[in-house]
Amino acid sequence: MVPSEATLTAKSVPVQEILEAKQQILGLEVLTEDTALDRPAADPDITSPGLALAGHTTRTPRGRMWVFGQTEMTYLKALPEAEARKRLAGLFTFEVPAVFVTKAQQVPAYFLEEAASASVPVLRCTVSTKEFYRRIKPFLELTMAPSTTLHGSLADVYGVGLLFVGDSGVGKSECVLDLVERGHRLVADDLVLASKQGNDVLIGRGHELQGHHMEIRGVGIIDVSALFGVRAIRQQKRIEVVVSLDMWDEHGDYSRTGLGEEYEDILGVSVPKVTVPLNPGKNITVISEVVAMNHLLRFSGVNSAQIFDEKLKQYLEQDYE
């Protein structure tokens, strides 16, 4: 397993942070002035209330932010005020972090009263519902993405994100430093912050206080950006291959053909894994470059090990006949 400093982190974002991040671009204003904005939102799937507003709340999720567009506001307007209050009060029992009203629509006083009674902040924006979704969803998915911290070094080698892992002192930082010297780029050393985006994309980056510093035993802390220039660093990179650096064990079971593929599970994403045994004289830097190039080749549909195996089988079958 990839050693990690922490397991999966379920992120939540206060409504206040959403307001500060998107206030200008969405034209947000708070309509419930006396309602606190520290309520946490943990579900990035922000949607309209749909059938829940009509009273069917059997499958209504808790903790979700709701969007009221023209359809929802028109529906409420068509109801008697007492019934509209009842529908809203029922909706607000599902631990709603916040409600957004789009297109600068007028919000009835009873709407704000029911929201304030349930301590649900109501925010109004000037953009259309479609534009609101387009701008808010990527922000929420990125901000609330599942994340973890990994002990390793991440480098961009020929455009492939290689995550080097292994025991402390095995030589991960030195390997990445050599790759930087050969024109590749450092993303993070020692501590990698990984977040899951979408279903199968892992993005790695360094801690903001860490920057692009590295610890080289015997030398100390170095600043890669200052030594090699901005072309030697990246702020973030997709983690595409895990390279495990292991000390040589004569009894170890190491792949000789590459036919048996290994994978590492990180945040529910299966990442290809290559185990490289270390012994004196082995050029780990060149091997790392080959790992990256081989990954690109496989991505294009060419599996060298499989092709060689098929040719060998064909030769043996002909020889047998």
C-alpha positions in Angstrom: 0.0 0.0 0.0 1.0 3.6 -0.6 2.0 5.0 2.8 -0.2 7.9 3.8 -0.2 10.5 6.5 -4.0 10.4 6.7 -6.9 8.5 5.2 -9.8 9.8 3.1 -10.9 13.3 4.2 -14.5 14.2 3.8 -14.4 17.9 3.1 -17.1 20.4 3.9 -17.2 24.1 3.0 -18.9 26.8 5.0 -21.5 28.8 3.1 -19.5 31.9 4.0 -16.5 30.6 1.9 -18.8 29.9 -1.1 -20.1 33.5 -0.8 -16.6 35.0 -0.7 -15.4 32.9 -3.6 -18.3 33.5 -5.9 -19.9 36.7 -4.8 -18.7 38.9 -7.6 -18.9 36.4 -10.5 -22.5 35.4 -9.6 -23.7 38.6 -8.1 -24.5 37.0 -4.8 -26.3 38.8 -2.0 -27.5 37.5 1.4 -31.3 38.0 1.9 -31.4 36.5 5.5 -29.2 39.0 7.2 -29.6 37.6 10.7 -28.8 34.0 9.7 -25.3 32.7 10.3 -23.3 31.7 7.2 -21.1 29.1 9.1 -23.3 26.2 8.1 -21.1 23.5 6.4 -21.9 22.2 3.0 -20.5 18.7 2.2 -22.5 17.7 -0.9 -21.3 19.1 -4.2 -24.4 17.9 -5.9 -26.4 21.2 -5.7 -29.8 20.8 -7.5 -33.3 22.1 -7.5 -35.6 20.6 -4.9 -37.9 19.0 -7.5 -40.5 16.7 -6.0 -39.4 17.6 -2.5 -41.0 21.0 -3.0 -44.2 19.3 -4.1 -44.3 17.4 -0.8 -42.8 14.0 -1.9 -39.8 13.8 0.4 -39.3 10.0 0.7 -36.0 10.1 -1.1 -34.9 13.6 -0.4 -31.2 13.7 0.5 -30.0 15.5 3.6 -27.3 18.2 3.7 -27.8 19.3 0.1 -28.0 23.0 -1.1 -31.0 23.8 -3.2 -31.4 26.1 -6.2 -34.7 27.9 -6.8 -35.1 29.0 -10.4 -38.1 30.5 -12.1 -39.9 27.2 -12.2 -39.7 26.7 -8.4 -40.6 30.3 -7.6 -43.6 30.3 -10.0 -44.8 27.0 -8.4 -44.7 28.6 -4.9 -46.5 31.7 -6.2 -49.3 29.5 -7.4 -49.8 28.0 -4.0 -51.8 29.5 -1.1 -49.3 31.1 1.3 -50.1 28.7 4.1 -49.4 25.7 1.8 -46.2 27.3 0.4 -45.0 27.8 4.0 -45.8 24.2 4.8 -43.8 22.9 1.7 -40.8 25.1 2.6 -40.8 24.2 6.3 -40.8 20.5 5.3 -37.9 21.0 2.9 -35.9 22.9 5.4 -36.0 20.0 7.9 -33.4 18.1 5.7 -30.4 20.0 7.1 -30.2 22.4 4.2 -26.9 24.4 4.3 -28.2 27.1 2.0 -30.7 28.1 -0.6 -29.9 30.0 -3.8 -32.4 32.0 -5.8 -31.4 32.7 -9.3 -32.1 35.5 -11.9 -32.5 38.2 -9.2 -36.1 37.1 -8.6 -38.2 38.6 -5.9 -38.4 36.4 -2.8 -41.6 36.5 -0.7 -41.3 37.5 2.9 -42.8 34.2 4.1 -40.0 32.4 2.2 -37.4 34.3 4.2 -39.3 33.9 7.4 -39.4 30.1 7.0 -35.7 30.0 6.1 -34.7 32.1 9.0 -36.8 30.0 11.4 -34.8 27.0 10.3 -31.5 28.9 10.3 -31.1 28.4 6.5 -29.4 31.3 4.7 -30.9 32.4 1.5 -28.7 33.9 -1.2 -29.8 35.5 -4.4 -27.8 35.8 -7.6 -28.2 37.8 -10.7 -27.3 35.1 -13.3 -29.7 32.6 -14.9 -30.1 29.1 -13.4 -28.2 27.5 -16.2 -25.3 29.9 -15.8 -25.4 29.5 -12.0 -25.0 25.7 -12.3 -22.2 26.1 -14.9 -20.2 28.3 -12.6 -20.9 26.8 -9.2 -20.6 23.1 -9.8 -16.9 22.9 -10.8 -16.0 25.0 -7.8 -17.9 22.8 -5.4 -16.6 19.5 -6.9 -13.0 20.8 -6.7 -13.4 22.3 -3.2 -15.2 19.2 -1.7 -13.1 16.6 -3.6 -12.1 13.6 -1.4 -8.4 14.0 -0.5 -5.6 12.4 1.3 -1.9 12.9 2.0 0.7 10.6 0.6 4.3 10.1 1.7 6.3 10.2 -1.5 7.6 12.4 -4.3 5.7 13.4 -7.4 7.4 14.3 -10.7 6.3 15.1 -14.2 8.3 12.9 -16.5 7.5 13.3 -20.2 4.1 14.5 -19.2 3.4 11.5 -17.0 2.8 12.0 -13.3 5.1 9.5 -11.5 4.5 9.1 -7.7 7.7 7.6 -6.1 7.0 5.8 -2.9 9.2 3.6 -0.6 10.7 3.4 2.8 12.3 6.5 4.3 15.9 7.0 3.0 15.5 4.7 0.0 16.3 7.5 -2.4 13.0 8.9 -3.6 14.1 12.6 -3.4 17.5 11.9 -5.0 15.8 10.1 -7.9 13.5 13.0 -8.5 16.3 15.5 -8.2 18.2 13.6 -10.9 15.1 13.7 -13.1 14.9 17.5 -12.6 18.5 17.7 -13.7 17.6 15.9 -16.9 14.9 18.4 -17.7 11.8 16.9 -16.0 9.7 18.7 -13.4 9.1 18.4 -9.7 5.6 18.7 -8.3 6.0 17.8 -4.6 8.6 16.1 -2.5 8.1 14.0 0.7 4.4 15.1 1.2 1.9 14.9 -1.6 -1.6 16.2 -1.3 -3.8 14.1 -3.5 -7.4 14.8 -4.4 -9.9 12.8 -6.4 -11.6 14.6 -9.3 -14.4 12.9 -11.2 -14.5 9.1 -11.0 -10.9 8.2 -11.9 -8.6 11.3 -11.8 -6.1 11.9 -9.0 -4.4 15.3 -8.8 -1.3 15.7 -6.7 0.3 18.9 -5.4 2.6 20.1 -2.7 1.6 21.9 0.5 1.5 25.6 0.1 4.1 26.1 2.9 6.3 23.4 1.4 6.6 24.9 -2.0 9.1 23.2 -4.2 11.7 22.5 -1.5 13.4 19.2 -1.2 15.4 17.5 1.6 18.6 15.9 0.4 20.3 13.9 3.1 23.8 15.2 3.6 23.0 18.5 1.8 19.9 19.8 3.6 16.9 21.7 2.3 17.1 23.0 -1.3 14.8 25.2 -3.4 14.4 23.5 -6.7 12.7 26.6 -8.3 15.6 28.8 -7.3 18.3 26.4 -8.4 16.8 25.2 -11.7 14.3 27.8 -12.6 10.5 27.8 -13.0 10.7 25.3 -15.9 11.8 22.7 -13.4 8.5 22.8 -11.3 4.8 22.2 -11.7 2.1 23.3 -9.3 0.0 20.1 -9.7 -0.1 17.0 -11.8 -2.3 14.0 -12.3 -0.9 10.9 -10.6 -0.7 8.2 -13.3 1.8 5.7 -12.2 3.1 4.6 -8.7 6.8 3.7 -8.8 7.7 1.8 -5.7 11.4 1.8 -4.9 12.3 -1.3 -2.8 15.6 -2.5 -1.5 16.8 -5.6 -3.4 15.7 -8.8 -1.8 17.0 -12.0 -3.4 13.9 -13.8 -2.3 11.6 -11.1 -3.7 9.1 -11.8 -6.5 9.8 -9.1 -9.1 8.2 -8.9 -12.5 10.5 -10.0 -15.4 8.1 -9.6 -18.3 5.6 -7.0 -17.3 2.7 -9.2 -18.2 1.3 -9.3 -14.6 0.2 -5.7 -14.0 0.0 -4.3 -10.5 -2.3 -1.6 -9.3 -2.5 0.6 -6.2 -5.8 1.8 -4.8 -5.7 5.5 -3.9 -9.1 7.2 -2.9 -10.9 4.4 -4.8 -8.9 4.9 -8.0 -6.7 2.0 -9.3 -3.4 3.5 -10.4 -0.8 1.3 -12.3 2.1 0.4 -10.1 5.7 -0.6 -11.0 8.0 -2.0 -8.3 11.7 -1.3 -9.0 14.2 -3.3 -6.8 17.3 -1.2 -5.9 20.8 -2.6 -6.0 24.3 -0.9 -6.5 24.8 0.5 -10.0 21.2 0.5 -11.1 20.3 3.7 -13.0 16.9 4.5 -11.5 16.6 7.8 -13.4 16.7 6.1 -16.8 14.4 3.4 -15.6 11.9 6.0 -14.4 12.0 7.6 -17.9 11.3 4.2 -19.4 8.4 3.7 -17.0 6.9 7.0 -18.2 7.5 6.3 -21.9 6.1 2.8 -21.5 3.0 4.2 -19.9 2.5 6.6 -22.8 3.0 3.6 -25.2 0.3 1.6 -23.4 -2.0 4.5 -23.4 -1.7 4.6 -27.2 -2.7 1.0 -27.3 0.7 -0.7 -27.6 1.6 -3.2 -25.0 5.2 -4.4 -25.7 5.2 -7.3 -23.2 1.9 -8.6 -24.6 3.0 -8.3 -28.2 6.3 -10.1 -27.5 4.4 -12.8 -25.6 2.0 -13.4 -28.6 4.9 -13.6 -31.0 6.7 -16.1 -28.8 3.6 -18.2 -28.6 3.1 -18.1 -32.4 6.7 -19.2 -32.9 6.4 -22.1 -30.5 3.2 -23.3 -32.1 4.8 -23.3 -35.5 7.9 -25.1 -34.2 5.6 -27.7 -32.5 3.7 -28.3 -35.8 
